Amino acid sequence: MSSVVQKEVEIYVIFCKLTSVNTIQGKFEGEIDIVSSWLDTIHGNYDHERHWNPRLVYENIMDKDSKIRTRIEVKPHNDNEHHFVRVVQYQKITGTFSEWLHVKQFPFDVQKLGIIITSLHPISRITLIGKQEYCYLAQKAIRENDSWDFNQTVSIDYSTYQEHTPYLRSQQYPLIKLNALIARKSQFYITNLILPLFFVTSTIFVSFTHDVDAVSTRLSACATTLLTSINFRFIIHNYLPNVPYSTYLDMYSMGSIVFITLVFCWHAYSIKQLDRYTYAKLDIYMLCLFAIIYLLGHVLFIIFAWIIPKRRQKIFLKKMPQTNNISDENQLIELENLLGYERSMDKITID
């Protein structure tokens, strides 16, 4: 009984373009070059119908109109004993990719945009090896994106998945994800969302400038501020996906609404439960108390929702991503002639 030979397939990617990162819908548009190679005993030209192929599948491609261009070359390998050659498959994918974006720290979040690669061969027949030293982001991808900062190294995650069928024995399949590391530029959200909401919420203190006898005027000022803050809440919601948790921006907007409501309740309570003298005496103390709460809340927000995440962003963009250490003695994939098709050796083009 012949044993099944497990093929080792080396893979690296080049992110040529990353645009239109949609936080709400969890997708991005990209142009990605994927290079995979394996050893084989082919004589002559490569035939896609007859010779072994890793049968790679890209799990997170969304757009049906996505284009995949494939070119395969056969290159000599420095192994005279077994007469191996190296088969190199070049693929360029242009389209829309899905991505699970974690936005709890929005707008100071960091993300991994990547491509998920698996194979139709089970793990007993194939091993996918990511060559991190060859992966990178092209300068074009960085220049054409104004909303994100990039780490020019690429991280690699390994995993497996198992299909469950009622009639056949389930098998495990390899899964590899190659990620571009990005951090959101938060200046737009600070200028257009957080600062306006801060100024709107601060106007609640104007209600204390009215005379204690003009309680209706105080309540009217509070109601106007509250409605404006709620309107901002709906505007902020348009920038966020529907997630089952609150982002930092959610917390800030909800905190503003709660604070305005507390001031509103103070004025409404005083008109019914306190006489004018007591109301006027306590009013200055309540103003100081609300001012302290307001300032302390913003200090905590700046520390935990701005300074710490921004520091985390800088570390994220500077660090070298780690990957699983997989030792192999195979010849490394050559970067030579990645896009220069005219100098190819034995090749086949598949549309």
Summary of the structure (lengths in Angstrom):
residues: 351
radius of gyration: 29.3
end to end distance: 38.1
largest distance: 101.9
contacts: 1000
relative contact order: 0.17
helix: 36%
strand: 31%
